[in-house]
């Protein structure tokens, strides 16, 4: 009886989750998602929310734990050092200015600290982050079991400018597109290129930026990190002429931000669908990945 009741409860929870995903998608995109046969990137993200239960998502979405994995695969020079980790920031800052405060269990939880006023604001934000169960409302399962926590890193930007963010879209272990984010602290916008550095997003007032000098290294690193997954976005920076790891993203924009043009959304969705069928990806979600301690394939430094 108890087993039957639990089964009914789970079925009810699954239906509520599916309905919530459909309604939020329809609200953002003004259309219904095809969850049975998703054809676009934004629809594929919704499918992942409902179906992908690969335990690696927890470890690799964890902003702290992922550093060990990246260091094992690429080398320690790719990883921004952690100055402090914990659950409550001390009353007084103890690190050279400027520095960055992040949560380990969420997305978009970042505060740049340049002075004591910034630090007081960061402490207030951090307390709020620690109360949040990130990912629950948008059904991003990969964040569910990440321990709530905080970390402090050195600031890697130049003066007041945040570093340019390069987001590499990896399908079946191959980089297909690079999204370049501009002016993240102000008029935030982005341009998408293919790997030949041809713009595939709509024309804009921004001239095409030159490709990073380390683009080849970035692509090689992203493909190592993306091996065994049908899709992951690998976020990287180029600082003082060398590439640095940012994070791995399994739910870009939660699938709720429009991908323009629509043909690009469809092309990314097609690549994801094809990658799911590759034997290296387990014929579906991520294939068997070795533990980080056994994953080193040689440093890229």
Secondary structure, DSSP 8 states (H G I E B T S, - for coil): -HHHHHHHHHHHHHHHHHHHHHHHHHHHHSS---SSS--SHHHHHHHHHHH---THHHHHHSTTHHHHHHHHHH-GGGS--EEEEESS--SS--S-SSEEEEESSSSS-EEEE-SHHHHHHHHHHHHHHHH--TTTTTT-GGGTTS---EEEEE--SBTTB---EEEEEEETTEEEEEEEEE-TTSS-EEEEEETT--B-S---SS------TTHHHHHHHHHHHHTT-SEEEEEEEEETTEEEEEEEESSGGGG-S--SSHHHHHHHHHHHHHHHTSGGGTTSS------GGG-------
